Amino acid sequence: MHDLAALADEHLANARTAPHGRSAHVVVHDGVLRQSVIAMVSGTALDEHNAPPAASLQVLRGRVSLTAAGWSEELSAGELQMIPKERHGLTALEDAVVLLTAVND
């Protein structure tokens, strides 16, 4: 069992001291399923990248902006969003921690 609150605290602290302002940890990796905690300091971004076949993003702390071709959506702590099946990016609008769930083939 994993304590997501403790992982969020740990990785947000790590992100605050990391030169790139991010810290991540794979929580679950079972076959095609992968879940990762990603902490980002305000203003940092994950540049546009390809999407897995299926994925969701749950915000554990803070606020982020999920962007894809022609749109963006702001998400706050407690919100869950499917990730579009196209190139997308993520920006921390304030210090934030997300849980990324992805299914890869």
Number of C-alpha atoms within 10 A of each C-alpha: 5 8 8 15 11 10 18 23 14 14 21 25 17 18 23 17 13 13 8 12 19 25 21 20 14 13 18 14 13 9 9 9 14 16 19 17 24 22 31 32 25 18 13 20 19 13 11 15 12 11 16 17 13 15 19 16 20 19 21 21 22 20 22 26 16 22 19 17 11 5 8 13 11 15 19 18 15 12 14 16 15 12 22 18 13 14 15 19 19 20 20 24 19 17 20 27 31 27 23 21 22 20 16 12 9
